[in-house]
């Protein structure tokens, strides 16, 4: 399955910014007075970041322009992650039994990244985890036209506007088993767009490892009393700590109690020793997922981060 020139195919990125007013309107309608204040604070901070010159923002770690992708970090024998968007998001790469790669929340296809992944194997599958993580998938599909594309069932029609979808994640577990994916847990009960956590079986040397790959709203980023100064972007948008991030809770989460129940469900899964995130660092070690139940935050308040 050799890589091909992106110009040979018709997959494209779909600008969905016109949907933002609807998301904002729906969010505003379900929030209480204090939560509306928190949303205004978040949006004001976001607008300020968009208006200030990028050269200035970059000096305080808030630049908007993508930087060079780092090399893939190996997590297990067949799983790697590449942080992108200045470390805000993770591309997860899983090598399958047939030697092909599955890309989840794909990063930009920068030339050195294409070369690095080529050493691991050809791309055989691409997962759109949600509408919030769909920026670069089309370029990888263009490079690897034979790669299968999967996405949440609820979003298949929308995603297929830019990239043909081969199957819904929820209905394609048998096909995804090649990359160790054994199941999924939907978050449709509390999120305004479709998505699901993935249950994965991987290994290190001779040790079998049960892993969870979380959804967009979840994250695990360092935090401290000085976070406002050390991580201003993350602080303003609430992208700190372990749990459901504040900006997601305000904008996308329709039911906080259901979101907490979702974290508890993931935290109660047996024999899980690896939790991967689309935002932030992995949790590792025996019972790593229990921290999702005992230590994670789930709040819309600007005083919880």
N, C-alpha and C positions, 0 to 999 in steps of 0.2 A: 504494500500500500504506500507508494512513494508520495512525497509531498509534491504539490503542484502549484502553479502560479495562481495567486488570489484573483487575478484578473480574468481567469478562464470561467468563472462561475458567477452566479447571480445572487448568492446569499448576501444580505445587507443588514445593516443596523437600522432599527426602527426607532425614531425619536418619539418617545411617549410623554414628552413634557406637557402636551396639551391635557393629559390626564391629571396633572398635579392640582389644578383648581378643584376638581371633584374630590380628590383625596383630602385636601385641606378642608373643604366644606363638610365632608362627612366626619372628619376628625373633630372639627369645631362643634358640631352638633352633639357629639357624645361626651365631650369633656365638661367637667364642672368648672366653676369660676376660677379656682386656684390652678387647675390644670390648663385652662386657657391662658392664664398668665405665664405659666411655664412654657407653653408653646410659643407665645409671643417672644419671650426671652431667647428661646432657641432660634427662632426664625430671624430675629434681629441680629443675633450673632452670625448666623449663616450669611445674611445679606451683607453685613459689614465685611466679611471675609471675601465676598464676591466683588465688592467695590474697591477694596484696597489693592494697590499695585502688587503683582505677584512677587516682584523682587523684594519688597518689604516683608510680605508674608513668609517667604522662604527663609528669611533670617531668623524668624521665631518658630520655625518648624510647621508652618501652616500653608506652604506653597501649594498652588492648585495644579501645577504642571507635573505630569508623571515623570519620575526619575527612572534611571536604568533598573530593570528588574534584577534582583539578586539571583544568585545561583539557587537551584532547588535544594532545599534542606531535607535530608532523608529522615523520616520519622520511624518507619519500620522497614522490613526487608523489601517491601514493594509499594510503599507510600512515601510521597514527597510533598512538600508545600513550597509555594513561591509567594511571599508577601508582595503586594503591588498597591498602587495608589498611595505611595509613600507609607507603606506598611498598614494601611487601613483595612485591606481585604486580603484574603488568602485564596490562591489557586491551589486546589488539591489534585495531585496526580497519582493515579493508582495503576500499577502494572498488572495486567491480567495473566491468566494461565497460558493464553496463546501468545504472550509477549507484546500485545498491543497496550496502549495507554488509554486510560479514561481521564478526561479533563473535567473537573467540577469547578464552576465559577472561574472560567478561563481568564488568564491575564493577557495583556497585549502581546502580540507575536513579534516582539523585538528580535532582530536577527540572532543575537547571541542566545536568546531563550530558545528559538527554533533549533539552533545547533545543539544546545544542551539536551533538549528533549529527544532529539534524533538519536543521541547516544543511548537513551533509555529504551527507545522503541517507537514505532509509528503510532499515530493517534487512531484508535479504533472506535472510541465512543466519546460523546460530549454531553454533559448534563447541564442544562439551564436550571439552576436551583430555584430561581424566582425571577419576576420581572425586574427586581432591583439589581440583579447580577446578570445582565445580558449584553454588556457593552462589547465584548471581544469574541463571543462564541462564533459569530459568522465568519471571522477571518480564519479561524482554525478549520471550520467546515469547508471553506474555500480551498485551503491548503490540502485537506484530506477529505475529498468528496465522498469517499466510501465509508467514512466514519458515521456511525449511527448516532442520532440525536434523540435525547430523552428529556422530558420536562414534566412538571406536575400536570396531572390531567386537567385541572381547572384552567390552566394557562395555555394549553396546547393550541387553541385557535389563535390566540393573540401572538404567541411566539412564532407560529407558522407563517405569519405575515412576512417575516424576514428570513427564516430558515426552515426548511422542511423538517417536520417532526416525525420520527420513526415509531415512537411509542411513549405512552405515559409511564412515568416511573412506577406508579402504583400497580400497573398491569404488566410490567416488564421485568419483574424480579428474576425470573428464570434466565432471561437474556443477560441481565446484569450480574448474574452469579459468576461469570467468567472473571469479573474484577473483585470478587469476594463480597458483593452486596447480597445480604441475606434477607433483608426486610426493610420496611420504612414505617415511620410514624408521622401521620399528617398533622399539620398545625392549622388546618382550615377552620377549626372551631374558634380560634381567637385572633386570626390575622386576616387582613382585608384582601390579600391575594394568596393564591395557592402555593404551598411549599410543603416539604416533608423532610424530616431527619432520616438519615440513612444508617442502617445497622450493617456493619462490615466485619468480616472475618479476615484477619491478616496474620502475619507471624514475624517473629524475630528469631533467626536461626531455627531451632527445633521447637520453639515455644509458640503455641497458637494464641492469638490475641483477639479478643472481641472489642470492637471499637464502635463509636458513635460519631457521625459527622452531623453537626448541628445546623440549625436554620439561620437565616439572615439576622433575625432579631437578637440572637444569642451572641455573646462575646466574652472574651477573657483578656482584658488589658490591664497592665500594671496601674496602680493608683497609689497616691500618697497625699499627705496634708499639703504638699506643694504642687499638686497636679496642675493647678491653674497656671503656674509658671513653667513647669516642665513639659506639659502636654496641653497647651491652650486650646487647640482644635478639639481634642477629645473631651476636654472639660466642658467647653461651651455646648457641645452636642450630646454630652452625657455618655461618650464612648469609653467608659472606664469601669474597672472592676469586672466581676464575674456575674453574668445573668442576662436579663433583658435590658438592652440599652435604652436610655430615656427617650432619645429622639424617635426610636422605633416604637416605644410604648405610647408616645404622644400621637404619632402619625399613623401607624399601621396596625397597632394592637387594638382590637375591638372589645376584648374582654380580658382584663388583668387577672381575674381569678382563674380563667381557663388557661392563661399563659403560665401561671404558677403551677397549675395541675400538670401541664405539659412538662415543665422542668422536673417536677416530682416524679412523673412517669419515667422520664429518662434516668433520673437518679436512682430509681428502684430496679433497673434492669440488672439481672444477675451476671456476675463474672465479667464486668467491663473494666478494662485497664487502660483504655485510651479514649479520650474525647477530643475530637478535632473541631475547630471553629472556622467559620468564614471570616471572622474578625477576631484576631488575637491568638494567643499561644495555646498549645495543646495542654490538656491535663493528662498526666501519666501516672502509672502505678496501680496497684491492686485497689479496686473499688474507686477508681478515679471519678466515676460518674456520680458517686454519692455527694460530691461537693455541689452538684447542681441542685440537690435537694436541701443541703444543710447550710451552704455558704453563699448562694447566689441571691442577687437583688432583683426585684421586679417592681419598679415604681415609676411614676410619671413626675415625681417631685424633683425640682432643681436642687434640693438639699440632700438627695440620695444619688450617689454616683459610684 
